[in-house]
Amino acid sequence: MKHAPLRSSPLRASAGLFGAAALVLAGCASQPDRYYTLASPTAPAPVVTAGAAPVFIELAPVAMPERLARPQMLVRRAGTTGAEVQLLEQHRWTSSLENEMRDALASGIATRLGAIDVTKGGRQLPTPAWRIAVQLRQLDAVEDSRVDAAFSWTVRRADTERSAACQWSASTPVGQGIAALAQGAQIATADAAQAIARHVAALQANPLAGCPNS
């Protein structure tokens, strides 16, 4: 007795395709978003001596190129050349980079100076605050290689129109992976906070002081 060959019905074929698509989507959904911070995990060494007069700082919002002003990390992949960069949707800062950078710099500068951040205070101070405006000019993250960062800033006491300007840049080597890039950006931000704090400390001692070497 001959049997007719088995044939897949359109319904069965559709079900198979749907199941395969569901597996692909499930695989994509299984990769969680990862979040990173620029805040330093350890307390930095102070740049002023203990017992000095109280210091107050006001840090303006950090200015930066529009391409960087987002929560997603912007990365140059290893081995690529030219102008190509990638926006990593699943690797993000804990907030927009402007806010993340301002919080990390304000905390780093205040801790190094033993200062109080009164940016959101709005109250009368016993001594004028140091007003700091920072511009992030470059933050170029190259996968498995380095983070190139460049900052410039101005510092002015609230009771004077005289201001002082400085700039700082560095290339921080990193290990493999996106997490290493985030750590490199964290280190670069901490080093920038160190340079700004040293500048404020120098201006406290001498209003005509130039930019520090570090």
N, C-alpha and C positions, 0 to 999 in steps of 0.2 A: 504494500500500500504506500503510495507516494504522499508525502506531506508537502504542503505549500510552504515556500520559504517565509520566514518571519520578516516582517517589515515594521520599521518604526513608524508609529503614527505621528502626525504633526504635533499632537499634544505632548507625546512623550519627548520628542526632540526639543520642544520649547521648554519643557520642564528641565531637561538636561542643561540647556544653555543658561536657564535662570539659576540653576544650582551652581554652575561654574562661575557665573558672574557674582553670585552671593559670596562664594569663597574668596574671590579676588577682593571684593569690597571689605570682607571681614579681615583679610590680611592687611589691607591698608589701614583700617580702623584700629588695628591692634598696636600701631605705633603711636605712643602718646606724645603729646607736645612736651617739649623740654624748656624750662625757664631758667634764666641766668641773671645774676646781679653784678653790678659794678662795685658794690659796697665791700670794703676790705674786711676779711674775717678776723683779723687781729688788730689790736690797738697799736697805732704807730708811735714811734718815739717822738717826744716833744722837741720843738726847735727853740723854745724859750725856757728860761730858768724858772724854777718854782718860786713863788712869792712875788712875782711881778704884778703890776697893776692889772685889774680886769680888762679884758679885750672884748669888744663886740664887733661882729661882722655881719654884713648884709650881702648876700650873694644873689645877683640878678639871674633871671632865667638864662641858661646857657644857649648862646647862638650857635647854629651849626648849619651845614648845607642841607637843603630840603631832602635829598636822597637818604640822609642818615636819620631824619626825624621820624622814626617809626619804631614800633616794638620788635619787628622781625630783624634778625641778624642779616647783614649784607656781607657776603663772602666772595673772595676770589678762590675758585677751586684749584687744587694742586694740579700743575701741568698745563693750565690754560694760559693763553697769552692774549695780548691786546686789551680791549676795553671791557671784556665780558665779566659780569659779576652775577651772583645768584642771590635772590631774596629767599631766605629759608623760613617757610611758613611754620614749620614745626620746631624751630629753635628761636626763642624769643627772649627779650629782656623782660623783667617783671613789670615794667611799665614802658611808656614811650622813652626813647633814648634821651630826650631832653630832660625829662623828670628824673630818670635813673642817674644821669650824669650830674645833675644839680645836687641831688641828695648825697651822692658819693663824694663829690668835691666839698660840699658844705660840711659834711661830717668829718672828712679828712683834714680840712683846713682848721676847723674849730678844735679838733682833738690835738693837733700838733701845736696850736697856739695856746691851748688851755682857754679858748675863747667861747663866747656864747653866740649862737646864731640867732639873730633877732630879725631875720628876714620877714617873718610873719608876726612880729611882736606888736608893732604899732604903739609902743609906749615911750615915754621920755626916758632917756638914758643918762646915767651919771657922767659918762664920757662919750664923746662922739664915736659912732661906729665907723669901721673901715668898709667902704662900699667897693665891692669887687664885681667886675663884669668880665665874663670869660667867653671866649669864642673857640669852639672846636673846629679847627681848620682842616684836619685830616684824621680819619680813622679807617685805615685800610687793613682788613684782615685777610691774610693769605693762608689758606688751609695747609696744615702740616709744615708751616714755615715761620711766619712772623706776624706781628701787629705793628704797623707804622702809625704813630699818632703825633699830632702837632696841635698845640694850644697857643693862644695869645690871650692876654688879659690886661686890664687897667685896674689900678687901685687908687682910691681917693678917700680921704677922711671927710665925714659929713659936714664938718665946719670949715672946709676950705675948698677952693676951686682948683687947686693944684692937683694934678693926677700924674701917676707914673705908669708906664707901659712896659711889658716884658713879653717874651715868647719862649716857648720850650718845645722841643721835639725829641723823639726817640724811636728806635726800632727794637721791639721786644721779641726775642726768639720764643717759639712755642713748640710743643710736641704735636703728636698726631691727634686728629679729631676736632670736632666743633667745640667740645668742652674746653679743650686746651686753648682755643682761640678766645673764648670768653674769659678765661683766666688771664690770658695775655692782655686783653683790654682792661681787665680789673687792675693789673699791675701798672699799666701805663697811666690809668686814672689816678692811682695812688701816688705815683711818682710826680704827676702834675700837681696834685694837691700839696705835696712836699715842697715843690718849687714855689708855688704861690704863697704858702705859709712862710717860707724863708724870706720872700720878698716883703711881705707885710711886717715881719719881725725886723728886717733891716730898716724899713721906713719908720718904724716906731723909734728905733735908736737914732736915725738920722733921716729927716724928711727929704734929703737930697740924695739918698743912697741909690745906687744903680741896681741892675738886675743881678741876682745871685748866680753863681756858676752852676748850681744844681736845682 
